[in-house]
Amino acid sequence: MKPSLSSLLDYYYESMYPLLKALEEKRLGIIATLKKAALTLFCGAAFLFVFLTHTNLFIPLHAFLLSFMSGFLMFMFVYRHERAGYDALFKDIVIEKMIHFIDSSLLYSKVNSIPEHAFKQSELFVESYDRFVGSDLVRGTIDGVDVHFCDLHVEKKVRDNDDKESWETIFQGLFFVADFNKSFYAKTVVLPDVAERNFGVLGSWMQGINRQRGALVKLDHVEFEKVFVVYGSDQIESRYILSHALMEKIVQFQKKIEKPLYLSFVDSKIYLALHYTKPLFEPILTRSVLEFNGIREYFELLMMITGIVTEFKLNEKLWSKR
């Protein structure tokens, strides 16, 4: 039976609340520690600023930057140290229990992710990258379909005109892999149609000359074409995969989630990426873990992810795999 909000509420009070009370005490303790650290470091930075300016070792601006930047860096060290243990405990008590409540057969690891070769095989993001960090891997079988998904952050190192290094995000968000239950040999990639949306006819022309992606595939779903651009190594197979019914489901799913959506169909698997600007399963330190609304948000997110199988009817084996 599909879990509901009412059954979640019962589960919350019966199985989670006693553990959450202890976690809430830890959260409040961390908040108190951080407040003390902030006050102590602020006073220390102010004292250092006065000392440096009175001894004429630095001009006031440099003394201010040195003093308060040092205080800030020390505070961030304390913050990360305090937060690390809390985040791990939160995931054990909230995220893992929530996943098992939704489907007890699913396996969860807060420190693992999908392998890099799966990310590359999807061909959703073809840029080279320098940092690949994933967490919160969930794997198992949903309605007979093998699935894997995790929270992923992929970045590349860039340099500006002054040769300063910084990190640029290639992708951050949910990365989902499932068996598509159809056999196909070509590759089909569905991307957000940013070019045509922003540049009109010129954008459409730019799509057609994207040699890195392959041939542009035109389809007969008007609304789908407005939202997505499709590239495929075999036009016929791309149209076979992207049936009118599936395109309609993708459009409706996009409207529901209101997030940039990327899809690809490679080696009889579907790869799906949803762009988020923050980690998916990290706790909000300033919010009480005893608030049911916070628990409900994680539940709804996980239900949306696990529901992808039925949303796209991946569990309906209309074509047997050869």
C-alpha positions in Angstrom: 0.0 0.0 0.0 1.3 3.5 -0.9 2.2 5.4 2.3 0.0 8.4 3.1 0.4 11.5 5.2 -1.9 10.1 7.8 0.1 6.9 8.1 3.3 9.0 8.2 1.8 11.0 11.2 1.2 7.8 13.1 4.7 6.5 12.3 6.2 9.9 13.3 4.8 9.8 16.8 5.2 6.0 17.4 8.6 5.4 15.9 10.4 8.7 15.4 9.4 11.2 18.0 11.3 9.7 21.0 14.5 9.7 18.9 13.8 13.1 17.6 13.5 14.6 21.1 17.1 13.5 21.8 18.2 14.9 18.4 16.5 18.2 19.2 18.4 18.5 22.5 21.6 18.0 20.5 20.6 20.6 18.0 19.9 23.1 20.7 23.2 22.3 22.3 25.0 23.0 18.9 23.1 26.3 18.6 24.2 27.4 22.1 27.8 26.4 21.3 27.8 28.3 18.1 26.4 31.4 19.8 29.1 31.3 22.4 31.8 30.8 19.8 30.5 33.7 17.7 30.5 36.0 20.7 33.9 34.9 21.8 35.5 35.2 18.4 33.8 38.6 17.7 35.3 39.9 20.9 38.7 38.4 20.1 38.6 39.9 16.6 37.7 43.3 18.0 40.5 43.2 20.5 43.0 42.1 17.7 41.8 45.0 15.5 42.4 47.5 18.3 45.8 46.1 19.0 46.9 46.1 15.4 45.8 49.7 14.8 47.3 51.0 18.0 50.7 49.4 17.2 50.6 50.8 13.7 51.4 47.3 12.3 48.6 47.7 9.7 46.5 50.4 8.3 42.9 50.3 9.8 41.4 48.6 6.7 44.0 45.8 6.6 43.7 45.4 10.4 39.9 45.1 10.1 40.1 42.5 7.3 42.8 40.4 9.1 41.0 40.5 12.4 37.5 39.7 11.4 38.4 37.3 8.6 40.5 35.3 11.1 37.5 35.3 13.4 35.2 34.2 10.6 37.4 31.3 9.5 37.7 30.1 13.1 33.9 30.2 13.5 33.5 28.2 10.3 35.9 25.6 11.6 33.8 25.3 14.8 30.5 25.3 12.8 31.7 22.4 10.5 33.0 20.4 13.4 29.8 20.7 15.4 27.5 20.2 12.4 29.2 17.0 11.0 28.1 14.7 13.8 24.6 16.2 13.8 24.1 15.8 10.1 25.1 12.1 10.3 22.8 11.5 13.2 19.9 13.3 11.5 20.2 11.1 8.4 20.2 7.9 10.6 17.1 9.0 12.5 15.1 10.8 9.8 16.2 10.0 6.3 16.9 6.3 6.7 13.8 5.7 8.7 11.7 7.7 6.2 13.1 5.6 3.3 12.3 2.4 5.1 8.8 3.6 5.9 8.2 4.3 2.2 9.7 1.0 1.1 11.4 -1.4 3.6 13.3 -3.2 0.8 15.3 -0.1 -0.2 18.9 0.2 1.0 20.3 3.6 2.1 23.9 4.8 2.5 24.5 8.4 3.6 28.1 8.4 2.5 27.9 6.6 -0.9 26.7 7.7 -4.3 26.2 6.4 -7.8 29.6 5.6 -9.5 31.2 8.1 -11.8 30.9 5.8 -14.8 27.1 5.9 -14.5 27.2 9.7 -14.5 29.4 9.7 -17.6 27.4 7.0 -19.3 24.2 9.1 -19.1 25.8 11.7 -21.4 23.5 14.3 -19.7 26.5 16.5 -18.8 29.4 16.2 -21.3 31.7 18.9 -19.8 34.9 17.7 -18.2 34.8 18.1 -14.4 37.3 18.2 -11.5 35.2 17.3 -8.5 32.6 14.6 -8.1 30.9 14.5 -4.7 27.8 12.4 -4.0 25.9 11.2 -0.9 22.7 9.6 0.2 22.6 6.7 -2.1 19.3 4.8 -2.3 19.2 1.6 -4.2 16.8 -1.3 -4.6 13.7 -2.5 -6.5 10.5 -0.5 -6.8 7.6 -2.3 -8.4 10.0 -4.8 -10.0 12.3 -2.0 -11.4 15.9 -1.7 -10.3 16.7 1.9 -9.3 19.5 3.9 -7.9 19.5 7.6 -6.9 21.6 10.0 -4.9 22.3 13.6 -4.1 25.1 14.7 -6.5 27.4 17.7 -6.9 29.7 17.9 -9.9 32.1 20.9 -10.4 34.9 22.1 -12.5 37.8 24.4 -11.7 37.9 27.7 -13.6 40.2 30.7 -13.7 39.2 34.3 -14.2 41.1 37.0 -16.0 43.3 37.6 -13.0 44.2 33.8 -12.9 42.2 33.3 -9.7 40.7 29.8 -9.2 37.1 29.2 -8.4 34.6 26.3 -8.6 31.8 26.2 -11.1 28.9 23.9 -10.7 28.1 21.6 -13.7 25.3 19.8 -11.9 23.9 19.8 -8.4 20.8 17.8 -7.4 19.1 14.5 -7.7 20.6 11.9 -10.1 18.3 8.9 -10.7 19.0 5.7 -12.7 16.5 3.0 -13.5 15.9 0.0 -15.8 13.7 1.2 -18.7 12.4 -2.3 -19.5 12.8 -1.7 -23.3 15.7 -2.8 -25.4 17.4 -0.1 -27.5 20.9 0.4 -28.8 21.0 4.1 -29.7 21.3 7.0 -27.3 18.6 9.7 -26.8 19.2 12.7 -24.6 16.5 15.1 -23.5 17.6 18.5 -22.2 15.9 21.7 -21.1 15.3 23.9 -24.2 17.1 27.0 -23.0 18.4 28.2 -26.4 15.1 28.3 -28.3 13.3 29.7 -25.2 15.8 32.6 -25.0 16.8 33.2 -28.7 13.8 31.9 -30.7 14.6 31.0 -34.3 18.3 31.7 -33.7 18.2 29.3 -30.7 16.6 26.6 -32.8 19.4 27.0 -35.4 22.0 26.8 -32.6 20.5 23.5 -31.4 20.8 22.0 -34.8 24.6 22.6 -35.0 25.4 21.2 -31.5 27.9 18.6 -32.9 28.9 17.5 -29.4 25.3 16.2 -28.8 24.6 14.5 -32.2 21.6 14.9 -34.4 18.6 17.1 -33.4 15.4 15.1 -33.1 12.1 16.8 -33.9 9.0 15.3 -32.4 5.3 15.7 -32.8 4.4 17.0 -29.3 4.1 20.8 -29.5 4.3 21.4 -25.7 7.1 19.0 -25.2 9.1 20.7 -28.0 8.6 24.1 -26.3 10.2 22.8 -23.1 12.8 20.3 -24.2 15.4 19.7 -26.9 16.2 16.1 -28.0 19.3 14.7 -29.5 19.7 11.1 -30.6 22.1 8.8 -32.4 19.2 7.2 -34.2 16.1 9.2 -35.2 13.8 6.2 -35.5 14.7 4.7 -32.1 14.5 8.1 -30.4 10.9 8.4 -31.6 10.2 4.8 -30.6 11.4 5.6 -27.0 9.7 9.0 -26.7 6.2 7.9 -27.5 3.5 10.6 -27.4 2.3 9.1 -24.0 5.8 9.3 -22.5 6.3 12.9 -23.7 3.0 13.9 -22.1 4.1 12.3 -18.8 7.5 14.1 -19.0 5.7 17.5 -19.6 3.3 16.9 -16.7 6.2 15.8 -14.4 8.1 19.0 -15.4 5.1 21.2 -14.5 4.7 19.4 -11.1 8.3 19.7 -10.0 9.2 23.1 -11.5 12.9 22.2 -11.6 15.3 21.9 -14.6 14.8 18.3 -15.8 17.4 16.3 -17.8 16.7 12.8 -19.2 18.6 10.3 -21.3 18.0 6.8 -22.5 21.2 4.8 -22.8 21.8 1.0 -22.8 18.1 0.3 -21.9 18.3 2.5 -18.9 16.7 5.8 -18.1 18.9 8.5 -16.5 17.1 11.4 -14.8 18.7 14.5 -13.3 16.8 17.2 -11.3 18.7 20.4 -10.6 18.5 21.7 -7.0 20.6 24.6 -5.6 21.1 23.0 -2.2 21.7 19.5 -0.7 18.5 17.4 -0.7 18.8 15.6 2.6 20.7 17.9 4.8 19.0 19.2 8.0 18.3 22.9 8.5 20.1 23.6 11.7 17.9 26.6 12.6 14.7 24.6 12.4 13.4 22.3 15.1 13.4 18.6 14.2 10.2 18.2 16.2 8.2 20.2 13.6 6.2 17.7 11.6 6.1 20.0 8.6 9.8 19.6 8.2 9.5 15.8 8.3 6.6 16.0 5.8 8.9 17.9 3.3 11.4 15.1 3.3 8.6 12.6 2.9 7.1 14.4 -0.1 10.5 14.7 -1.7 11.2 11.0 -1.3 7.7 10.1 -2.5 8.3 12.2 -5.6 11.6 10.4 -6.3 10.3 6.9 -5.7 7.2 7.7 -7.6 9.2 8.3 -10.8 8.8 4.5 -11.5 5.0 4.7 -11.7 5.0 8.3 -13.0 6.7 7.1 -16.2 5.2 3.6 -16.0 8.7 2.0 -15.9 7.1 -0.9 -14.2 4.8 -1.7 -17.1 6.8 -4.1 -19.3 5.1 -3.3 -22.6 8.2 -4.5 -24.5 10.2 -7.5 -23.3 14.0 -7.0 -23.1 15.9 -9.0 -25.7 
